[in-house]
Amino acid sequence: MISPVSQTVEVGDTFSVNLVFTPGSLPTNGVSTPLSFNSSILQFTSASSTYGSAVFTTANSATGSVGFSLTNTGFPSTTVATFNFLAIAAGTSVLDINPQQWLIGSGWFGINGLAVDGSVTVTPSSAPVPDAASTLALLGVALLGAAVLRRRAQA
């Protein structure tokens, strides 16, 4: 499961999403998933895990994906990885996971637990827009300064 399931950021923001593994009723010994995203909206920057057996594959900027796998997952629902991104363009990107889990004594199968994709909406950056009164006041001060400088130059 991606957590948070949805969030909104601005162009230029960096943000993180967590991969939360929620095992089902069968005992598991591993989990593996690609995380896919829209690379025209998001840029993958890094990933981390507190589990020593975690492996991240190199992110592919062209396809917008990064892989993750972890063995020895005998744990309850927990965050197994954190993925960090930079928002590079406005739009909405799905954060798609397709997890597989290693069922003890059975091999790799589709996830027996909970698999929930996420999404990120990127909005244009909100640069402050000056109001008309401030702009006119600044223009007035500039004109007054120019007039004073002109008088000094003539004197």
C-alpha positions, -999 to +999 in steps of 0.1 A: +000+000+000+012+035-008+009+060+020-004+086+019-028+073-007-031+108-022-014+141-017-010+175-034+023+192-039+036+222-060+061+221-088+096+223-073+085+205-040+102+174-028+080+148-011+080+112+001+057+083+000+059+051+020+055+015+009+035-002+036+034-040+035+003-056+050+007-094+049-024-115+045-033-147+063-004-168+049+031-166+063+055-147+040+092-146+036+096-118+011+079-090-009+089-075-043+072-047-063+079-022-090+068+013-082+057+031-114+051+068-118+047+094-146+082+106-153+070+137-171+055+149-137+078+133-111+115+127-108+126+099-085+154+112-062+161+084-037+148+056-016+155+041+018+145+013+041+152+004+077+155-033+067+190-045+059+179-070+033+160-044+012+172-040-024+163-011-047+168-014-084+180+016-104+152+039-113+144+041-150+136+077-159+123+068-193+097+044-180+091+060-146+098+030-124+119+018-095+120-017-081+120-028-045+124-062-029+128-074+007+134-109+021+128-122+056+095-103+060+081-121+091+065-089+104+030-074+108+018-044+087+047-020+086+065+006+064+092-013+045+105+016+023+103+053+017+105+067-019+115+104-024+105+125-055+108+159-069+077+174-086+089+187-120+056+196-138+019+201-131-005+172-134-015+140-116+007+109-114-005+075-103+019+057-080+013+021-092+025-009-073+022-045-085+035-065-055+045-101-053+051-119-021+071-150-013+048-175+004+069-198+026+072-232+009+053-220-022+073-194-041+063-160-056+026-153-059+004-122-062+001-104-030-020-122-003-024-090+017-034-055+008-022-037-023-033-001-028-019+023-053-015+060-046-015+093-065+002+127-064-014+159-078+012+185-087+000+221-090+019+251-105+040+268-079+022+297-062+046+326-066+033+356-047+015+381-070+019+417-060-013+436-054-021+469-073-017+492-043+018+479-036+029+481-072+016+517-075+033+527-042+066+512-054+063+530-088+056+563-070+087+560-048+108+551-079+095+582-098+102+605-068+137+591-065+143+597-102+131+633-098+154+640-069+184+626-087+175+647-118+174+679-097+207+671-081+223+665-115+210+699-127+223+718-097 
